[in-house]
Amino acid sequence: MMATITIPTALRQYAGGSASLSLEAETVGSLLRGLVEQHPTLGKHLFSEQGKLRSFVNIYVGDEDIRYLDGQDTPVAAGDTVSIIPAIAGGSYV
């Protein structure tokens, strides 16, 4: 399914300046992996060294936080918009 992922301003420099991208994916996790495959430097800002989604990175499908759905296994449908919303806080180096 083709879904659109929106990239916040603070991370666009790691995604070639793109505000959004459309990618083929079945789940949020596969969408994020596809995004990182296209823009590898974005990976360290989204995922820890252990490959886990960073705790300050919030992902929404439409208006729904994936933490309250199926996490990265949350399915995406054609036309869905997936948003990366980083929490604004300090104290973590990446």
PDB file with one MODEL, atoms N, CA, C and O in Angstrom:
MODEL        1
ATOM      1  N   MET A   1       0.838  -1.174   0.000  1.00  0.00           N
ATOM      2  CA  MET A   1       0.000   0.000   0.000  1.00  0.00           C
ATOM      3  C   MET A   1       0.887   1.243   0.000  1.00  0.00           C
ATOM      4  O   MET A   1       1.910   1.282   0.683  1.00  0.00           O
ATOM      5  N   MET A   2       0.499   2.235  -0.751  1.00  0.00           N
ATOM      6  CA  MET A   2       1.251   3.492  -0.788  1.00  0.00           C
ATOM      7  C   MET A   2       0.741   4.399   0.322  1.00  0.00           C
ATOM      8  O   MET A   2      -0.425   4.795   0.333  1.00  0.00           O
ATOM      9  N   ALA A   3       1.625   4.719   1.251  1.00  0.00           N
ATOM     10  CA  ALA A   3       1.290   5.619   2.359  1.00  0.00           C
ATOM     11  C   ALA A   3       2.249   6.800   2.318  1.00  0.00           C
ATOM     12  O   ALA A   3       3.349   6.708   1.773  1.00  0.00           O
ATOM     13  N   THR A   4       1.820   7.895   2.895  1.00  0.00           N
ATOM     14  CA  THR A   4       2.649   9.099   2.953  1.00  0.00           C
ATOM     15  C   THR A   4       3.163   9.274   4.370  1.00  0.00           C
ATOM     16  O   THR A   4       2.407   9.169   5.335  1.00  0.00           O
ATOM     17  N   ILE A   5       4.443   9.539   4.484  1.00  0.00           N
ATOM     18  CA  ILE A   5       5.038   9.791   5.789  1.00  0.00           C
ATOM     19  C   ILE A   5       5.489  11.249   5.830  1.00  0.00           C
ATOM     20  O   ILE A   5       6.211  11.713   4.947  1.00  0.00           O
ATOM     21  N   THR A   6       5.055  11.960   6.865  1.00  0.00           N
ATOM     22  CA  THR A   6       5.447  13.366   7.006  1.00  0.00           C
ATOM     23  C   THR A   6       6.655  13.451   7.930  1.00  0.00           C
ATOM     24  O   THR A   6       6.742  12.758   8.943  1.00  0.00           O
ATOM     25  N   ILE A   7       7.577  14.318   7.549  1.00  0.00           N
ATOM     26  CA  ILE A   7       8.839  14.453   8.259  1.00  0.00           C
ATOM     27  C   ILE A   7       8.880  15.830   8.911  1.00  0.00           C
ATOM     28  O   ILE A   7       8.692  16.838   8.229  1.00  0.00           O
ATOM     29  N   PRO A   8       9.122  15.889  10.211  1.00  0.00           N
ATOM     30  CA  PRO A   8       9.135  17.191  10.889  1.00  0.00           C
ATOM     31  C   PRO A   8      10.320  18.043  10.430  1.00  0.00           C
ATOM     32  O   PRO A   8      11.340  17.526   9.975  1.00  0.00           O
ATOM     33  N   THR A   9      10.161  19.333  10.559  1.00  0.00           N
ATOM     34  CA  THR A   9      11.177  20.287  10.108  1.00  0.00           C
ATOM     35  C   THR A   9      12.566  19.947  10.637  1.00  0.00           C
ATOM     36  O   THR A   9      13.542  20.010   9.889  1.00  0.00           O
ATOM     37  N   ALA A  10      12.667  19.593  11.898  1.00  0.00           N
ATOM     38  CA  ALA A  10      13.969  19.318  12.516  1.00  0.00           C
ATOM     39  C   ALA A  10      14.693  18.129  11.884  1.00  0.00           C
ATOM     40  O   ALA A  10      15.915  18.031  11.990  1.00  0.00           O
ATOM     41  N   LEU A  11      13.964  17.229  11.233  1.00  0.00           N
ATOM     42  CA  LEU A  11      14.585  16.037  10.644  1.00  0.00           C
ATOM     43  C   LEU A  11      14.698  16.101   9.126  1.00  0.00           C
ATOM     44  O   LEU A  11      15.291  15.207   8.522  1.00  0.00           O
ATOM     45  N   ARG A  12      14.158  17.107   8.509  1.00  0.00           N
ATOM     46  CA  ARG A  12      14.159  17.185   7.038  1.00  0.00           C
ATOM     47  C   ARG A  12      15.558  17.235   6.445  1.00  0.00           C
ATOM     48  O   ARG A  12      15.782  16.734   5.343  1.00  0.00           O
ATOM     49  N   GLN A  13      16.490  17.829   7.157  1.00  0.00           N
ATOM     50  CA  GLN A  13      17.858  17.890   6.640  1.00  0.00           C
ATOM     51  C   GLN A  13      18.454  16.495   6.450  1.00  0.00           C
ATOM     52  O   GLN A  13      19.381  16.325   5.659  1.00  0.00           O
ATOM     53  N   TYR A  14      17.940  15.507   7.156  1.00  0.00           N
ATOM     54  CA  TYR A  14      18.419  14.130   7.041  1.00  0.00           C
ATOM     55  C   TYR A  14      17.610  13.329   6.023  1.00  0.00           C
ATOM     56  O   TYR A  14      17.895  12.157   5.777  1.00  0.00           O
ATOM     57  N   ALA A  15      16.610  13.964   5.441  1.00  0.00           N
ATOM     58  CA  ALA A  15      15.746  13.312   4.448  1.00  0.00           C
ATOM     59  C   ALA A  15      15.774  14.080   3.132  1.00  0.00           C
ATOM     60  O   ALA A  15      14.776  14.136   2.413  1.00  0.00           O
ATOM     61  N   GLY A  16      16.915  14.667   2.827  1.00  0.00           N
ATOM     62  CA  GLY A  16      17.056  15.392   1.573  1.00  0.00           C
ATOM     63  C   GLY A  16      16.186  16.625   1.478  1.00  0.00           C
ATOM     64  O   GLY A  16      15.902  17.104   0.380  1.00  0.00           O
ATOM     65  N   GLY A  17      15.758  17.147   2.622  1.00  0.00           N
ATOM     66  CA  GLY A  17      14.923  18.343   2.645  1.00  0.00           C
ATOM     67  C   GLY A  17      13.446  18.080   2.434  1.00  0.00           C
ATOM     68  O   GLY A  17      12.649  19.018   2.406  1.00  0.00           O
ATOM     69  N   SER A  18      13.067  16.823   2.284  1.00  0.00           N
ATOM     70  CA  SER A  18      11.664  16.475   2.012  1.00  0.00           C
ATOM     71  C   SER A  18      10.776  16.673   3.229  1.00  0.00           C
ATOM     72  O   SER A  18      11.148  16.317   4.348  1.00  0.00           O
ATOM     73  N   ALA A  19       9.600  17.243   3.001  1.00  0.00           N
ATOM     74  CA  ALA A  19       8.596  17.392   4.054  1.00  0.00           C
ATOM     75  C   ALA A  19       7.751  16.133   4.172  1.00  0.00           C
ATOM     76  O   ALA A  19       7.202  15.846   5.235  1.00  0.00           O
ATOM     77  N   SER A  20       7.645  15.382   3.079  1.00  0.00           N
ATOM     78  CA  SER A  20       6.895  14.125   3.097  1.00  0.00           C
ATOM     79  C   SER A  20       7.374  13.249   1.951  1.00  0.00           C
ATOM     80  O   SER A  20       7.926  13.726   0.959  1.00  0.00           O
ATOM     81  N   LEU A  21       7.148  11.964   2.118  1.00  0.00           N
ATOM     82  CA  LEU A  21       7.489  10.984   1.094  1.00  0.00           C
ATOM     83  C   LEU A  21       6.377   9.957   1.027  1.00  0.00           C
ATOM     84  O   LEU A  21       5.743   9.656   2.039  1.00  0.00           O
ATOM     85  N   SER A  22       6.139   9.424  -0.150  1.00  0.00           N
ATOM     86  CA  SER A  22       5.180   8.333  -0.308  1.00  0.00           C
ATOM     87  C   SER A  22       5.962   7.058  -0.570  1.00  0.00           C
ATOM     88  O   SER A  22       6.829   7.011  -1.443  1.00  0.00           O
ATOM     89  N   LEU A  23       5.642   6.022   0.200  1.00  0.00           N
ATOM     90  CA  LEU A  23       6.349   4.752   0.107  1.00  0.00           C
ATOM     91  C   LEU A  23       5.359   3.601   0.141  1.00  0.00           C
ATOM     92  O   LEU A  23       4.273   3.710   0.711  1.00  0.00           O
ATOM     93  N   GLU A  24       5.752   2.500  -0.478  1.00  0.00           N
ATOM     94  CA  GLU A  24       4.978   1.263  -0.395  1.00  0.00           C
ATOM     95  C   GLU A  24       5.297   0.588   0.934  1.00  0.00           C
ATOM     96  O   GLU A  24       6.466   0.385   1.261  1.00  0.00           O
ATOM     97  N   ALA A  25       4.279   0.244   1.693  1.00  0.00           N
ATOM     98  CA  ALA A  25       4.487  -0.440   2.968  1.00  0.00           C
ATOM     99  C   ALA A  25       3.181  -1.063   3.429  1.00  0.00           C
ATOM    100  O   ALA A  25       2.094  -0.586   3.102  1.00  0.00           O
ATOM    101  N   GLU A  26       3.308  -2.133   4.192  1.00  0.00           N
ATOM    102  CA  GLU A  26       2.150  -2.807   4.778  1.00  0.00           C
ATOM    103  C   GLU A  26       1.938  -2.404   6.233  1.00  0.00           C
ATOM    104  O   GLU A  26       0.815  -2.413   6.737  1.00  0.00           O
ATOM    105  N   THR A  27       3.048  -2.046   6.906  1.00  0.00           N
ATOM    106  CA  THR A  27       2.985  -1.687   8.325  1.00  0.00           C
ATOM    107  C   THR A  27       3.789  -0.413   8.571  1.00  0.00           C
ATOM    108  O   THR A  27       4.561   0.025   7.718  1.00  0.00           O
ATOM    109  N   VAL A  28       3.595   0.167   9.741  1.00  0.00           N
ATOM    110  CA  VAL A  28       4.375   1.345  10.120  1.00  0.00           C
ATOM    111  C   VAL A  28       5.861   0.995  10.146  1.00  0.00           C
ATOM    112  O   VAL A  28       6.689   1.772   9.671  1.00  0.00           O
ATOM    113  N   GLY A  29       6.198  -0.156  10.692  1.00  0.00           N
ATOM    114  CA  GLY A  29       7.603  -0.565  10.758  1.00  0.00           C
ATOM    115  C   GLY A  29       8.243  -0.668   9.388  1.00  0.00           C
ATOM    116  O   GLY A  29       9.365  -0.201   9.193  1.00  0.00           O
ATOM    117  N   SER A  30       7.546  -1.274   8.431  1.00  0.00           N
ATOM    118  CA  SER A  30       8.118  -1.389   7.088  1.00  0.00           C
ATOM    119  C   SER A  30       8.204  -0.025   6.411  1.00  0.00           C
ATOM    120  O   SER A  30       9.104   0.212   5.605  1.00  0.00           O
ATOM    121  N   LEU A  31       7.281   0.865   6.730  1.00  0.00           N
ATOM    122  CA  LEU A  31       7.337   2.228   6.200  1.00  0.00           C
ATOM    123  C   LEU A  31       8.570   2.957   6.744  1.00  0.00           C
ATOM    124  O   LEU A  31       9.287   3.617   5.992  1.00  0.00           O
ATOM    125  N   LEU A  32       8.810   2.835   8.048  1.00  0.00           N
ATOM    126  CA  LEU A  32       9.980   3.474   8.652  1.00  0.00           C
ATOM    127  C   LEU A  32      11.275   2.874   8.119  1.00  0.00           C
ATOM    128  O   LEU A  32      12.236   3.603   7.874  1.00  0.00           O
ATOM    129  N   ARG A  33      11.316   1.560   7.938  1.00  0.00           N
ATOM    130  CA  ARG A  33      12.515   0.924   7.384  1.00  0.00           C
ATOM    131  C   ARG A  33      12.770   1.405   5.958  1.00  0.00           C
ATOM    132  O   ARG A  33      13.915   1.647   5.574  1.00  0.00           O
ATOM    133  N   GLY A  34      11.700   1.542   5.177  1.00  0.00           N
ATOM    134  CA  GLY A  34      11.843   2.059   3.816  1.00  0.00           C
ATOM    135  C   GLY A  34      12.368   3.482   3.807  1.00  0.00           C
ATOM    136  O   GLY A  34      13.190   3.842   2.964  1.00  0.00           O
ATOM    137  N   LEU A  35      11.896   4.283   4.738  1.00  0.00           N
ATOM    138  CA  LEU A  35      12.361   5.665   4.854  1.00  0.00           C
ATOM    139  C   LEU A  35      13.855   5.697   5.175  1.00  0.00           C
ATOM    140  O   LEU A  35      14.606   6.464   4.573  1.00  0.00           O
ATOM    141  N   VAL A  36      14.283   4.862   6.124  1.00  0.00           N
ATOM    142  CA  VAL A  36      15.687   4.830   6.525  1.00  0.00           C
ATOM    143  C   VAL A  36      16.563   4.236   5.417  1.00  0.00           C
ATOM    144  O   VAL A  36      17.719   4.632   5.272  1.00  0.00           O
ATOM    145  N   GLU A  37      16.033   3.302   4.642  1.00  0.00           N
ATOM    146  CA  GLU A  37      16.793   2.774   3.503  1.00  0.00           C
ATOM    147  C   GLU A  37      17.082   3.883   2.500  1.00  0.00           C
ATOM    148  O   GLU A  37      18.177   3.942   1.940  1.00  0.00           O
ATOM    149  N   GLN A  38      16.116   4.758   2.270  1.00  0.00           N
ATOM    150  CA  GLN A  38      16.304   5.866   1.334  1.00  0.00           C
ATOM    151  C   GLN A  38      17.169   6.975   1.920  1.00  0.00           C
ATOM    152  O   GLN A  38      17.884   7.661   1.190  1.00  0.00           O
ATOM    153  N   HIS A  39      17.105   7.150   3.234  1.00  0.00           N
ATOM    154  CA  HIS A  39      17.824   8.236   3.915  1.00  0.00           C
ATOM    155  C   HIS A  39      18.500   7.684   5.174  1.00  0.00           C
ATOM    156  O   HIS A  39      18.011   7.896   6.283  1.00  0.00           O
ATOM    157  N   PRO A  40      19.622   6.976   5.005  1.00  0.00           N
ATOM    158  CA  PRO A  40      20.266   6.292   6.140  1.00  0.00           C
ATOM    159  C   PRO A  40      20.619   7.190   7.323  1.00  0.00           C
ATOM    160  O   PRO A  40      20.548   6.738   8.465  1.00  0.00           O
ATOM    161  N   THR A  41      20.993   8.439   7.089  1.00  0.00           N
ATOM    162  CA  THR A  41      21.371   9.296   8.218  1.00  0.00           C
ATOM    163  C   THR A  41      20.185   9.616   9.119  1.00  0.00           C
ATOM    164  O   THR A  41      20.370  10.042  10.258  1.00  0.00           O
ATOM    165  N   LEU A  42      18.992   9.418   8.628  1.00  0.00           N
ATOM    166  CA  LEU A  42      17.790   9.636   9.434  1.00  0.00           C
ATOM    167  C   LEU A  42      17.639   8.556  10.507  1.00  0.00           C
ATOM    168  O   LEU A  42      17.035   8.792  11.553  1.00  0.00           O
ATOM    169  N   GLY A  43      18.187   7.380  10.238  1.00  0.00           N
ATOM    170  CA  GLY A  43      18.021   6.242  11.133  1.00  0.00           C
ATOM    171  C   GLY A  43      18.435   6.500  12.565  1.00  0.00           C
ATOM    172  O   GLY A  43      17.711   6.126  13.488  1.00  0.00           O
ATOM    173  N   LYS A  44      19.591   7.135  12.777  1.00  0.00           N
ATOM    174  CA  LYS A  44      20.063   7.338  14.155  1.00  0.00           C
ATOM    175  C   LYS A  44      19.200   8.327  14.924  1.00  0.00           C
ATOM    176  O   LYS A  44      19.257   8.376  16.153  1.00  0.00           O
ATOM    177  N   HIS A  45      18.406   9.110  14.215  1.00  0.00           N
ATOM    178  CA  HIS A  45      17.515  10.058  14.878  1.00  0.00           C
ATOM    179  C   HIS A  45      16.171   9.416  15.241  1.00  0.00           C
ATOM    180  O   HIS A  45      15.437   9.928  16.086  1.00  0.00           O
ATOM    181  N   LEU A  46      15.866   8.302  14.599  1.00  0.00           N
ATOM    182  CA  LEU A  46      14.606   7.601  14.866  1.00  0.00           C
ATOM    183  C   LEU A  46      14.793   6.373  15.748  1.00  0.00           C
ATOM    184  O   LEU A  46      13.934   6.062  16.573  1.00  0.00           O
ATOM    185  N   PHE A  47      15.921   5.672  15.576  1.00  0.00           N
ATOM    186  CA  PHE A  47      16.138   4.390  16.243  1.00  0.00           C
ATOM    187  C   PHE A  47      17.393   4.416  17.110  1.00  0.00           C
ATOM    188  O   PHE A  47      18.380   5.079  16.789  1.00  0.00           O
ATOM    189  N   SER A  48      17.329   3.676  18.220  1.00  0.00           N
ATOM    190  CA  SER A  48      18.491   3.525  19.097  1.00  0.00           C
ATOM    191  C   SER A  48      19.498   2.582  18.436  1.00  0.00           C
ATOM    192  O   SER A  48      19.221   1.996  17.390  1.00  0.00           O
ATOM    193  N   GLU A  49      20.663   2.445  19.060  1.00  0.00           N
ATOM    194  CA  GLU A  49      21.681   1.521  18.558  1.00  0.00           C
ATOM    195  C   GLU A  49      21.191   0.076  18.591  1.00  0.00           C
ATOM    196  O   GLU A  49      21.704  -0.774  17.863  1.00  0.00           O
ATOM    197  N   GLN A  50      20.201  -0.200  19.434  1.00  0.00           N
ATOM    198  CA  GLN A  50      19.620  -1.545  19.517  1.00  0.00           C
ATOM    199  C   GLN A  50      18.491  -1.742  18.503  1.00  0.00           C
ATOM    200  O   GLN A  50      17.887  -2.814  18.450  1.00  0.00           O
ATOM    201  N   GLY A  51      18.205  -0.724  17.708  1.00  0.00           N
ATOM    202  CA  GLY A  51      17.170  -0.837  16.683  1.00  0.00           C
ATOM    203  C   GLY A  51      15.765  -0.533  17.166  1.00  0.00           C
ATOM    204  O   GLY A  51      14.798  -0.737  16.433  1.00  0.00           O
ATOM    205  N   LYS A  52      15.645  -0.048  18.388  1.00  0.00           N
ATOM    206  CA  LYS A  52      14.328   0.303  18.937  1.00  0.00           C
ATOM    207  C   LYS A  52      13.989   1.744  18.585  1.00  0.00           C
ATOM    208  O   LYS A  52      14.868   2.603  18.524  1.00  0.00           O
ATOM    209  N   LEU A  53      12.708   1.998  18.356  1.00  0.00           N
ATOM    210  CA  LEU A  53      12.258   3.362  18.116  1.00  0.00           C
ATOM    211  C   LEU A  53      12.571   4.187  19.359  1.00  0.00           C
ATOM    212  O   LEU A  53      12.236   3.784  20.473  1.00  0.00           O
ATOM    213  N   ARG A  54      13.203   5.321  19.176  1.00  0.00           N
ATOM    214  CA  ARG A  54      13.580   6.157  20.321  1.00  0.00           C
ATOM    215  C   ARG A  54      12.327   6.591  21.083  1.00  0.00           C
ATOM    216  O   ARG A  54      11.277   6.836  20.488  1.00  0.00           O
ATOM    217  N   SER A  55      12.455   6.681  22.395  1.00  0.00           N
ATOM    218  CA  SER A  55      11.298   6.967  23.250  1.00  0.00           C
ATOM    219  C   SER A  55      10.709   8.349  23.003  1.00  0.00           C
ATOM    220  O   SER A  55       9.527   8.569  23.267  1.00  0.00           O
ATOM    221  N   PHE A  56      11.503   9.272  22.508  1.00  0.00           N
ATOM    222  CA  PHE A  56      11.001  10.625  22.265  1.00  0.00           C
ATOM    223  C   PHE A  56      10.458  10.817  20.851  1.00  0.00           C
ATOM    224  O   PHE A  56      10.077  11.925  20.474  1.00  0.00           O
ATOM    225  N   VAL A  57      10.423   9.735  20.069  1.00  0.00           N
ATOM    226  CA  VAL A  57       9.858   9.795  18.718  1.00  0.00           C
ATOM    227  C   VAL A  57       8.460   9.196  18.763  1.00  0.00           C
ATOM    228  O   VAL A  57       8.288   8.017  19.072  1.00  0.00           O
ATOM    229  N   ASN A  58       7.480  10.006  18.457  1.00  0.00           N
ATOM    230  CA  ASN A  58       6.086   9.560  18.433  1.00  0.00           C
ATOM    231  C   ASN A  58       5.657   9.398  16.984  1.00  0.00           C
ATOM    232  O   ASN A  58       5.957  10.237  16.135  1.00  0.00           O
ATOM    233  N   ILE A  59       4.953   8.312  16.715  1.00  0.00           N
ATOM    234  CA  ILE A  59       4.487   8.025  15.361  1.00  0.00           C
ATOM    235  C   ILE A  59       2.972   7.919  15.395  1.00  0.00           C
ATOM    236  O   ILE A  59       2.399   7.231  16.241  1.00  0.00           O
ATOM    237  N   TYR A  60       2.338   8.607  14.469  1.00  0.00           N
ATOM    238  CA  TYR A  60       0.880   8.608  14.365  1.00  0.00           C
ATOM    239  C   TYR A  60       0.456   8.136  12.984  1.00  0.00           C
ATOM    240  O   TYR A  60       1.064   8.500  11.978  1.00  0.00           O
ATOM    241  N   VAL A  61      -0.587   7.326  12.947  1.00  0.00           N
ATOM    242  CA  VAL A  61      -1.277   6.998  11.699  1.00  0.00           C
ATOM    243  C   VAL A  61      -2.573   7.780  11.765  1.00  0.00           C
ATOM    244  O   VAL A  61      -3.451   7.490  12.578  1.00  0.00           O
ATOM    245  N   GLY A  62      -2.680   8.773  10.901  1.00  0.00           N
ATOM    246  CA  GLY A  62      -3.799   9.708  11.026  1.00  0.00           C
ATOM    247  C   GLY A  62      -3.659  10.417  12.360  1.00  0.00           C
ATOM    248  O   GLY A  62      -2.637  11.051  12.622  1.00  0.00           O
ATOM    249  N   ASP A  63      -4.669  10.317  13.200  1.00  0.00           N
ATOM    250  CA  ASP A  63      -4.644  10.949  14.524  1.00  0.00           C
ATOM    251  C   ASP A  63      -4.357   9.960  15.648  1.00  0.00           C
ATOM    252  O   ASP A  63      -4.459  10.312  16.823  1.00  0.00           O
ATOM    253  N   GLU A  64      -3.999   8.726  15.299  1.00  0.00           N
ATOM    254  CA  GLU A  64      -3.823   7.674  16.299  1.00  0.00           C
ATOM    255  C   GLU A  64      -2.348   7.392  16.574  1.00  0.00           C
ATOM    256  O   GLU A  64      -1.578   7.119  15.653  1.00  0.00           O
ATOM    257  N   ASP A  65      -1.965   7.461  17.837  1.00  0.00           N
ATOM    258  CA  ASP A  65      -0.612   7.146  18.276  1.00  0.00           C
ATOM    259  C   ASP A  65      -0.423   5.634  18.180  1.00  0.00           C
ATOM    260  O   ASP A  65      -1.224   4.876  18.726  1.00  0.00           O
ATOM    261  N   ILE A  66       0.633   5.188  17.488  1.00  0.00           N
ATOM    262  CA  ILE A  66       0.819   3.747  17.293  1.00  0.00           C
ATOM    263  C   ILE A  66       1.085   3.008  18.595  1.00  0.00           C
ATOM    264  O   ILE A  66       0.926   1.788  18.645  1.00  0.00           O
ATOM    265  N   ARG A  67       1.487   3.713  19.656  1.00  0.00           N
ATOM    266  CA  ARG A  67       1.690   3.048  20.954  1.00  0.00           C
ATOM    267  C   ARG A  67       0.388   2.465  21.482  1.00  0.00           C
ATOM    268  O   ARG A  67       0.407   1.513  22.263  1.00  0.00           O
ATOM    269  N   TYR A  68      -0.738   3.024  21.065  1.00  0.00           N
ATOM    270  CA  TYR A  68      -2.046   2.547  21.521  1.00  0.00           C
ATOM    271  C   TYR A  68      -2.712   1.669  20.476  1.00  0.00           C
ATOM    272  O   TYR A  68      -3.862   1.262  20.640  1.00  0.00           O
ATOM    273  N   LEU A  69      -1.993   1.379  19.410  1.00  0.00           N
ATOM    274  CA  LEU A  69      -2.480   0.462  18.378  1.00  0.00           C
ATOM    275  C   LEU A  69      -1.609  -0.787  18.456  1.00  0.00           C
ATOM    276  O   LEU A  69      -1.553  -1.433  19.502  1.00  0.00           O
ATOM    277  N   ASP A  70      -0.936  -1.134  17.377  1.00  0.00           N
ATOM    278  CA  ASP A  70      -0.068  -2.315  17.365  1.00  0.00           C
ATOM    279  C   ASP A  70       1.404  -1.950  17.209  1.00  0.00           C
ATOM    280  O   ASP A  70       2.188  -2.734  16.672  1.00  0.00           O
ATOM    281  N   GLY A  71       1.778  -0.765  17.677  1.00  0.00           N
ATOM    282  CA  GLY A  71       3.171  -0.343  17.560  1.00  0.00           C
ATOM    283  C   GLY A  71       3.604  -0.321  16.105  1.00  0.00           C
ATOM    284  O   GLY A  71       2.848   0.096  15.227  1.00  0.00           O
ATOM    285  N   GLN A  72       4.822  -0.773  15.859  1.00  0.00           N
ATOM    286  CA  GLN A  72       5.325  -0.788  14.489  1.00  0.00           C
ATOM    287  C   GLN A  72       4.621  -1.817  13.615  1.00  0.00           C
ATOM    288  O   GLN A  72       4.760  -1.786  12.392  1.00  0.00           O
ATOM    289  N   ASP A  73       3.871  -2.720  14.220  1.00  0.00           N
ATOM    290  CA  ASP A  73       3.084  -3.691  13.452  1.00  0.00           C
ATOM    291  C   ASP A  73       1.739  -3.119  13.010  1.00  0.00           C
ATOM    292  O   ASP A  73       0.960  -3.813  12.357  1.00  0.00           O
ATOM    293  N   THR A  74       1.458  -1.871  13.353  1.00  0.00           N
ATOM    294  CA  THR A  74       0.210  -1.221  12.944  1.00  0.00           C
ATOM    295  C   THR A  74       0.137  -1.194  11.424  1.00  0.00           C
ATOM    296  O   THR A  74       1.052  -0.690  10.774  1.00  0.00           O
ATOM    297  N   PRO A  75      -0.933  -1.728  10.849  1.00  0.00           N
ATOM    298  CA  PRO A  75      -1.043  -1.713   9.386  1.00  0.00           C
ATOM    299  C   PRO A  75      -1.267  -0.308   8.842  1.00  0.00           C
ATOM    300  O   PRO A  75      -1.865   0.543   9.500  1.00  0.00           O
ATOM    301  N   VAL A  76      -0.776  -0.086   7.635  1.00  0.00           N
ATOM    302  CA  VAL A  76      -1.059   1.154   6.921  1.00  0.00           C
ATOM    303  C   VAL A  76      -1.828   0.799   5.654  1.00  0.00           C
ATOM    304  O   VAL A  76      -1.544  -0.198   4.989  1.00  0.00           O
ATOM    305  N   ALA A  77      -2.797   1.631   5.342  1.00  0.00           N
ATOM    306  CA  ALA A  77      -3.623   1.426   4.155  1.00  0.00           C
ATOM    307  C   ALA A  77      -3.256   2.466   3.103  1.00  0.00           C
ATOM    308  O   ALA A  77      -2.640   3.489   3.404  1.00  0.00           O
ATOM    309  N   ALA A  78      -3.640   2.186   1.883  1.00  0.00           N
ATOM    310  CA  ALA A  78      -3.404   3.137   0.799  1.00  0.00           C
ATOM    311  C   ALA A  78      -4.003   4.483   1.180  1.00  0.00           C
ATOM    312  O   ALA A  78      -5.155   4.564   1.606  1.00  0.00           O
ATOM    313  N   GLY A  79      -3.220   5.521   1.024  1.00  0.00           N
ATOM    314  CA  GLY A  79      -3.699   6.863   1.325  1.00  0.00           C
ATOM    315  C   GLY A  79      -3.509   7.308   2.758  1.00  0.00           C
ATOM    316  O   GLY A  79      -3.759   8.471   3.074  1.00  0.00           O
ATOM    317  N   ASP A  80      -3.067   6.404   3.650  1.00  0.00           N
ATOM    318  CA  ASP A  80      -2.822   6.802   5.040  1.00  0.00           C
ATOM    319  C   ASP A  80      -1.674   7.800   5.118  1.00  0.00           C
ATOM    320  O   ASP A  80      -0.745   7.768   4.311  1.00  0.00           O
ATOM    321  N   THR A  81      -1.756   8.684   6.102  1.00  0.00           N
ATOM    322  CA  THR A  81      -0.659   9.595   6.410  1.00  0.00           C
ATOM    323  C   THR A  81      -0.081   9.195   7.757  1.00  0.00           C
ATOM    324  O   THR A  81      -0.791   9.123   8.761  1.00  0.00           O
ATOM    325  N   VAL A  82       1.207   8.941   7.760  1.00  0.00           N
ATOM    326  CA  VAL A  82       1.936   8.578   8.972  1.00  0.00           C
ATOM    327  C   VAL A  82       2.833   9.762   9.313  1.00  0.00           C
ATOM    328  O   VAL A  82       3.601  10.233   8.474  1.00  0.00           O
ATOM    329  N   SER A  83       2.730  10.236  10.548  1.00  0.00           N
ATOM    330  CA  SER A  83       3.483  11.418  10.967  1.00  0.00           C
ATOM    331  C   SER A  83       4.520  11.059  12.014  1.00  0.00           C
ATOM    332  O   SER A  83       4.249  10.305  12.949  1.00  0.00           O
ATOM    333  N   ILE A  84       5.715  11.614  11.841  1.00  0.00           N
ATOM    334  CA  ILE A  84       6.776  11.513  12.842  1.00  0.00           C
ATOM    335  C   ILE A  84       6.700  12.787  13.673  1.00  0.00           C
ATOM    336  O   ILE A  84       6.835  13.893  13.149  1.00  0.00           O
ATOM    337  N   ILE A  85       6.482  12.620  14.971  1.00  0.00           N
ATOM    338  CA  ILE A  85       6.354  13.769  15.863  1.00  0.00           C
ATOM    339  C   ILE A  85       7.379  13.613  16.989  1.00  0.00           C
ATOM    340  O   ILE A  85       7.129  12.875  17.943  1.00  0.00           O
ATOM    341  N   PRO A  86       8.530  14.294  16.897  1.00  0.00           N
ATOM    342  CA  PRO A  86       9.494  14.179  17.990  1.00  0.00           C
ATOM    343  C   PRO A  86       9.065  15.028  19.182  1.00  0.00           C
ATOM    344  O   PRO A  86       8.602  16.158  19.022  1.00  0.00           O
ATOM    345  N   ALA A  87       9.226  14.471  20.370  1.00  0.00           N
ATOM    346  CA  ALA A  87       8.960  15.242  21.583  1.00  0.00           C
ATOM    347  C   ALA A  87      10.050  16.298  21.709  1.00  0.00           C
ATOM    348  O   ALA A  87      11.201  16.055  21.347  1.00  0.00           O
ATOM    349  N   ILE A  88       9.699  17.439  22.210  1.00  0.00           N
ATOM    350  CA  ILE A  88      10.669  18.511  22.397  1.00  0.00           C
ATOM    351  C   ILE A  88      11.183  18.430  23.829  1.00  0.00           C
ATOM    352  O   ILE A  88      10.463  18.728  24.782  1.00  0.00           O
ATOM    353  N   ALA A  89      12.432  18.024  23.960  1.00  0.00           N
ATOM    354  CA  ALA A  89      13.061  17.899  25.270  1.00  0.00           C
ATOM    355  C   ALA A  89      14.564  17.908  25.071  1.00  0.00           C
ATOM    356  O   ALA A  89      15.044  17.833  23.939  1.00  0.00           O
ATOM    357  N   GLY A  90      15.283  17.997  26.123  1.00  0.00           N
ATOM    358  CA  GLY A  90      16.733  18.002  26.013  1.00  0.00           C
ATOM    359  C   GLY A  90      17.344  16.849  26.760  1.00  0.00           C
ATOM    360  O   GLY A  90      16.653  16.085  27.434  1.00  0.00           O
ATOM    361  N   GLY A  91      18.653  16.729  26.632  1.00  0.00           N
ATOM    362  CA  GLY A  91      19.382  15.765  27.423  1.00  0.00           C
ATOM    363  C   GLY A  91      19.795  14.499  26.721  1.00  0.00           C
ATOM    364  O   GLY A  91      20.415  13.646  27.356  1.00  0.00           O
ATOM    365  N   SER A  92      19.491  14.318  25.445  1.00  0.00           N
ATOM    366  CA  SER A  92      19.877  13.096  24.756  1.00  0.00           C
ATOM    367  C   SER A  92      20.740  13.432  23.550  1.00  0.00           C
ATOM    368  O   SER A  92      20.337  14.213  22.689  1.00  0.00           O
ATOM    369  N   TYR A  93      21.918  12.844  23.491  1.00  0.00           N
ATOM    370  CA  TYR A  93      22.791  13.021  22.329  1.00  0.00           C
ATOM    371  C   TYR A  93      22.575  11.870  21.375  1.00  0.00           C
ATOM    372  O   TYR A  93      22.434  10.720  21.792  1.00  0.00           O
ATOM    373  N   VAL A  94      22.550  12.181  20.095  1.00  0.00           N
ATOM    374  CA  VAL A  94      22.445  11.128  19.082  1.00  0.00           C
ATOM    375  C   VAL A  94      23.591  11.222  18.122  1.00  0.00           C
ATOM    376  O   VAL A  94      23.685  10.421  17.192  1.00  0.00           O
TER     377      VAL A  94
ENDMDL
END
